[in-house]
């Protein structure tokens, strides 16, 4: 009779739970039983582990083998338990000293030939191990850079089970060469780290330039609105006819945002590691993510969910970045209404029979939509053929409660011939605007230094009204709109947040009456006598 145990990590949502992997050998008919609420892919590890151990030169124990995953109540999925199961079995068979396995967390998939293949979710797994007090982790060699992002953890990256056995038994470590590949196609090992068809986090092709605001012809009002949205992390709605440049503008919004802080980068990387959307060869996401799901996306794909244990959706993949919903009126109404909670709270709670999980979802939402089904309603040359009822029904797809959470609403007009031909004369680049955005965010961060907030959009309205006052009389116009029913109480708070962002961009100590009027115009579209074409540098 032999017994050994080691540890691995089960991923629950976007977090990890340390799981003890126990192996017990008893005299009896040779059999391999895996218990502890494993899913189908984990149950198949019995065949992978057996073949990997034999092909690594070790002997498979011809006894009754039981492998338990504790705590048994936590659902476990994926192939990342293979490495821990294999070493626990070898420890129970006395091929490895069971004592050396006690304080090590192992994550990795085994090939039938004993090679250790990379898996998704290594960063949150190592974070969970560090939080539980472990100091040593063993991961696939391809995941070692990702695991090393966690401070205070000793990371061992292994290429094969044979190498790991040699390390744990103080034997000479064999020099395992990577499998030769005669073709120059994608690396099959990296295929395990990405979900095909997602298009998320894909790096630009060689020589492909990043989207630049300087490429946008005209659209002075929309450019200013993008700058305000980026400076304060305000949600924005772009409405206009087809071809006006709504998508072109939204694609340039992530470039205006400042790089992620180290803490934000770890949060974003952990989410994308679980989702399988980390760019190959890039263990840490340093730029704000950009997620643009198709309008046929379901509610589960947007907010998270799926069968079994809920998985992160588009709102979590856009955490600390931009969620762009093009053709927003074409999305299912249930999917759009599900965004109302994360827009307010910065997280989403997904309830399923298996579990209730809270996943981060603090993003900047950009909506784009046509004014009517044909897209010509309100155009300069007319031409709209839609019935009035069809126009009303189309615009009503974006509900009042959802739009009340959008700070900036702008009508994007088609560019003129003159603007199109003069697009390269004096247009500001993304780098120029991003510098002003960074300076405005720095002023806001200094103001909120002793608070949990960093941007104006995060500050509760009560705090803005009681701790940071605008100039005397600056809110008079907004308060009048509230009395007339043109603004809700939430709308007034959002106008005040935008006014603070405008003040930061203009280097004002506090919002003036012009800043508030400008914020009202950006929200309601009604001109208040303040020019919208440019924002003071």
N, C-alpha and C positions, 0 to 999 in steps of 0.2 A: 504494500500500500504506500502511495506517495501523494504528496500534496504540495502545491506551490501557488503563489498568487502574485499578481502585479497589477498595474492600473492602466486604464485607457480613459477616453473621454467620449461621452455621448453628447451630441449636439441637439439642443432643444430650442427651436426658434433660432435666435442669433446668439445664444449663450451656450456654454458648455457645462456639463455635469460630470465630475470625476466618477468613474465606474471601476469597481474592483473586479478583476478577472481572476477567477479561481479555477484551478485544475485539480481533479482528484482521480487517482488511478486505483482500481481495486481488482482483485482476482476475479475472473469471470470471463464470460464470452466476450470477445473483442467487439466493442461497439463505441460509438462516439455520440454523446448526447449533449446538446447545447441548450441551456435553459437561461431564463432571465428576460423574457419578452423581446426576443430578436425578431427582426422583420425578414423578408425573403432573402434579400441580398446578404444579410448577416448570417442567416442559416446556411447559405451556400459556402460560408467560410470553412466549414468542416472539410470539404474536398480540397479547397485551395491550400489550407494549412497542412493537410496530410501530404499532398504532393510536394509542397515547398520544403517540408522537413526532410522527406526522403531524398529529393533532388539536391539538398544541401549537404548530403553526406551523413546525416544523422539517422538513427534507427527509430522507426515508429513503434511505440509500445503496444504490444499485443495483449492488452488488458481492457477491462471495462473503463472507459474514460468519460468523465462528466465534467463539463466546463460550465461554470455558473457566472452570470453577470449581475453584480449587486451594486445598487439597489434594484431588486427585481421589478419594482413598480414603475420604473422609468422606461418608456419605450426606447428601444435602441435600433438604429438603422445604419446602413452603409458598410463599407468594407474596411473602414479604418481600424477595426478591432483585430484584424488578422495578426499583426505583429505581436500584440499583447497575448493573444491566445496561443500562438506558436511558442513563445518563450515560457509561458506558464506550463504548457504541456512538457516542454523539455526540462523545466525545473522539477516537475513532478516525477519525471523519468530519471532524475539525477544526472542529466547531461549538463545542466547548469546548476550552480549552487542557488537554491531558492532564496537565500538571504540577500543576494545581490539584486534581486528583482523587487524587493519590498518598497523601495523609495524612488522608483523610476516610473514615469508615465510614458507609454508607448502608443504611437499613432502611425498607422501605415497599412497599405494593402500589399498582399503577397501575390506574386505571380506563381504559376505552377512550377517554374524553374527556380524559385527561391529569390528572384529579384524583388526589391521593395519598390512599389509603385507609389507615386504621389497621390494625395487625396485632397479633397476640398475641406475647408474649415479648420486648417491647422492653426491659424492665428487665434481664433476664439478658444480652441482646445488648449493651447499653451497658456492663454490668459486664465482659463479656468484652473489649470494645474498650478499656476503661480498663486492664484487666490487661495487655493487649498493648502498652500505651504510646501509644495514640491519644488525642488531645485534642479532636478535632472529630467530631461525629456529626450526620447529617441524618436526621430521622424525620418521620412524618406529624404535622401540627399537633395532632391529637387525642391523640397519644402523647407530646407534648413535656413535659407535666408529669410523666409517669412517668419519662421519660429524665432529667429534671433532678434526680431523686433521687440520682443518682450524683455524688459530689463530684469536682471537678477536670476536668470534661468540659464543653466548650462545645457547647450543643445548639441546632440550627437546626430549627425546626418549619416545614414547608412545606405549603401547601394544594394546590399543583399542580406539575406538571413544568415548566410555563412559568415559574413563580416561581423554581424552582431554577436553571433555565438562566440567568435574568436575574442571579441572585446570583453564579453562578460566572463569568459573563462581564462583570461590572461594568456591566450595562445597567440602565435603570430597571426597578424591580420592579413588575409589574402588580398592581393591587388586585383580587385574586380574591375575589369574594363567595361565601358559602356558597350551596349550591343551595337555592332556595326550596322550601318544603314547605307545601302548602295544608292538610294534615291535621295533627293534633296527636298522632299516634301515636308509637311508638318511633323514635328516630333511626336511620336505616339505616346510618350510619357506625359507630355503636356496636354494631350487630349483629355486626360482624366481631370484636369483642372478647369475646363471650360465646358459650358453647356452650349451645344451647337445651335446656331440660329438666333442667339440672343442679341448680338450686335452691341452689347453693352461693354464699355471699357475697351473697345477695340482701338489700338493705336492707329495713328494716321499712317497711310502708306508712305514709303520712302519718297521724299521730295514733295509730298503733298503739303501745301501751306495750311496753317490754322486759319479758321474763319476770322476775318478782320473787319471791324466797323468801317474802315476806310473804303471797303468795297461796296458799301451801301450807298446808293445814289439818293440824294435828297433826304426825306424823312427826318427833318430836324426835330420835330416834336417827338417822334417815336424814339430817336436817339437819346433825347433828354430824359424821357420816361424810363428807358433802359438804365441810364446812369443812376437815376433815383432808386429804381428797384434794386440794383446791385448794391448801392451804398447803404440802404436800410434793410435789405432782405425783404422787400415788399412784394406781394403777389401782384401780377400784372395780367391784364386782359387786352388783347389786340383784336379789334374787329375791323374788317375791311373786305373789299372785293377780291376775287382770285387774282393772283399775280401782283398784288400791291407790295409784297415783301414781308409779310407777317412771319413766315417761317425763316426767312433770311435773317430777320432781326433776332428772333428767339434763339437761333443757333449761335449767335455771337454773345449771348448773355453770360454763359459760363466763363468766357474769357475775361469778363469784367470783374469777376469775383476774385478776392485775394486767395493765395495758396492756403491750404488747410494747415491748422496748427498741429503739432505732434499728437495731441490728444484726439483731435478730430480725424486725423489721418488713420490712427489705429481703429477708431470706431468704424470709419468707412471701409477700411481694408478688411476688417472682420466680417462685415456684412457681405461684401463682394466675394470674399473667400468662400463663405458658405454657399452663396448663389452660383459659384463657378464662373464669375465674370471678371476675375483678375486678369489684366493683360499679361501675356507670357513674358517671363523675365522681369516682371515689375512687381516685387513683393509688397511694396508700399504705395498706396494711392496718395499722391501729393496734391493733386488738383481736384477741385470740386467736380463731382460726377454729373453727368448729363444723361437723363433717361427720357426717351420719347416713345412711349408705347403707341401702338396703332389704335385707331378708334374702335376696333372690334374687341379690345381687351375686356375681359370679364372683371367683375368686382374682386374676385379672389386674386387675380393677377395684379390688380392695382394696389390693394391694401394688404395682401398676404392671405395665405390659407392653403387650400389644396386638401387632398385626401390624407388621412393620418395626421401626423404632426404638422402644424402650420409652417409654411415656408415664407420667407420675406418676399413682399411684392414690390411694385415699382416705387411706391412712396418710401420704402426703406432703402431701396437701391439708390434713390436720389437724396438720401440723407446728407445734409450739409452741401447740397448741390442744387441742380435745377431739374424740375419735373415739367416737361413740355407736353401739353395736350393739344396737338394740332387737330383741327376740325372738331373742336370740343363739343359742338352741338350734336355730333354724330355718335358720341359715346352713349352707352346705355345710362338711363337716368339713375338707376340704382348704383351703378359704378361711380357716377359723379357725386351723388349724395353721400356716398361712403367716405368721401374726402373731407367732409366737414369737420369730423372729429380731429384728424391729424393736423389740419390747417390751424386749429386753435391750440391744441395741446402739445404738438411736436412729437407725438408718439401715437401708435395705433395699438389697440387691444383686440386681438383676434381670439374669439371664443369658439372652441370646437369640443366635441365629446371627449377627445383624447386629452386636451389641455386648454388652458387659457393663457395666452402669451402676450407680453407687451414688447413691441419692437419699436426702435427709434424711427422717427419720420419727420425730422425738422428740415424742410426743403423750401425752396423758392418756386412757387408754381407760376408757370406762364401758360395762359390759355390763348388760343387763336381760333377764330370762327368767322364764317361768312355772315353777312347781315340777313340773308334769306336763302332758300334752297337754290336759287339760280345764281346768287352772289351779286346781283346787279342793283339791289335795292339801295337807293340813296346815291347812286353813281352820278357823276357830273352829266353824262350824256343819257341818263335814264336807261331804258331798255329792260327793266325788270318786268317779267311776265307772271310773277307769282300773285296769287289771290291774297287779299288782306288777311284772311283767316290763316292761310298757309304761312305767311310771314310771322303772324302772332304766335302760332304754334311752334314754329322753328325757333324763335327767340326765347320762348318760354321753356325750352329744354334746359337752359341754364337757369336754375331756380333762383328766386330772390335770396333765400338763406345762403346759398353758395356764393352768389355774387356779392353779398354783403361782406364776405370775408376777403374780397379782392380789393386791394388798396388803390390800384392804378388802373383806369379804364381809358382806352385810347382808340380813336377811330383812325385807322391807317389809310390815307388817301393814296391813290395810284400816283406814281411819279410822273412829272411832266416831261415832255421831250427835251426841254432845256436842262432840267435836272439830270436826266439820263446821260446827256452828252457832256455834262460838266462834272461828272461824278468824281473825278480825280483832282479837282481843284479845291484845296482847302479842307477836305474832309478829315476829321480827326481819326487817328488810328485807335485800335483797342488798347494799346499800351498807354497812350495819352489819357484816355478816359479812365482806365484802370488805376492810374496813379492818383487821380482825383478821388476815385472811390476808396482807395486804400487810406488816403489822408482823412476822408470823412469818417471812415470806420474807426480810425485811430482816435479821432476826437470823441466819438461815441463811447469807445471802450474806456477812455480816460474818465469820462463822466460817470460811467457805471462801474468803476474799478472796484468798489466795495459791495457790489451786488452780484447776483448770479447771472446777469444779462450782459450781453456784449453788443447787440445791435438794437436799433430803435424798435424794430418790429416785435421784439421779445418782451418789451417792458409793458406791464399791465397799465391800462388807462388810468386807474386810480393813482398809481405811483406817479405818472406823468402830471396829473392834475394837482397832486399834493406836495410832491418833492421838487419837481423841476417845472417851474411856472413859465409860461410864455410871457411876452411883453404885455403890459397892461392894455386891455382892450383888443388884443390880437384875435381872440376867439369870438368876437361879437358876431361876425357874419356866420360862422359855423353854428353858433348857438341859435341864431335866427332860423337857419335851415332846420335845426332840430325841432324848434317850436312849430314850424310849418309842415313837419313830417317828411321833409326831403332827406333827412338823415336819421338813422337809428342811433341809439346810444353807443352800440358797437361801432357804427360808422363814424361818430364823432371822435371816439378814441383812435381810430385808424387815421383819420385826418390829422390828428395831433401828432401821431407818430411820423407821418410823412412830412409834416411841417418841421419836426426836429431834424429829419434827414436833410431837408432843403436848407435848414439853418447850418447844418454841419458842412454841406457842400459850399455854402456861401461864406463860411467862417464867421457866422453870427454867434454871439454868446447864447442867445435864446431866440425862438421863433418870433418874427415880427408879423404885423398884419399882412404884409405882402406874402410872407412864407405860408401863412394859413390860407390866404386866397389862392395861391398857387396850388396848394395841396387839395383844396376844394375843387379846383378846376380839373386836376388830374383824376379825381375820384368821380366827379359828376359829369365832366365834359362841358360844363357851362362856363363860359368865359367870365372872369371876374376883373377884367382890366389889367391882368398881369401877363406879360409875354411868356409864351411857353417854348419859344424857339431855342433858348439857350439858358444854361445854368451858370451863374457866376463861378469862376474858378477860385 
